[in-house]
């Protein structure tokens, strides 16, 4: 249950959101284009960031630069 500590974990890096054009999911209400987000964990396909809700969420890398 390591994911419970991600919010308090040190930031790995920061990334900038480049788009919110999702084919299947609605992400425009939790991500803002042009805003930088703190990466708390990363996998091959996802970034786990603190989004606009203040919670850690996992998002496809396609939304970021």
Secondary structure as GFF3:
##gff-version 3
##sequence-region A 1 65
A	DSSP	three_ten_helix	2	8	.	.	.	ID=ss1
A	DSSP	beta_strand	13	16	.	.	.	ID=ss2
A	DSSP	beta_strand	36	42	.	.	.	ID=ss3
A	DSSP	beta_strand	46	50	.	.	.	ID=ss4
A	DSSP	beta_strand	56	60	.	.	.	ID=ss5
A	DSSP	three_ten_helix	61	63	.	.	.	ID=ss6
###
